[in-house]
């Protein structure tokens, strides 16, 4: 069966996952633990590249599962009082929030390094 004719819905089971071909309720792809692997150091940097001059604080190296990382990103955004996103295991918080974020990360017991300027 090629990708163009793959089953996406079954009247018996409902929506079907396109990766593992299981019903969405029994999807094994979603249940796999996706942790970011690194050297155990959480890096915090500030970057404006590709954002029309608007800067974001980038946080990499946090070894948490995706659902836990989403929750942690939400907590950081709340503490900073700004928006942000989670992309491929990297947390982006709008604005220069390094001075607020670094102590929070250290309180969680991670070794934190400030990268960039």
Secondary structure, DSSP 4 states (H G I P E B T S, - for coil): --GGG---EETTTEEB-TTT-SBGGG-HHHHS------SSEEEEEEE-TTTTT--EEEEE-----HHHHHHHHHHHHHHHTS-EEEETTEEEEES--HHHHHHHHHHTT-EEEE---
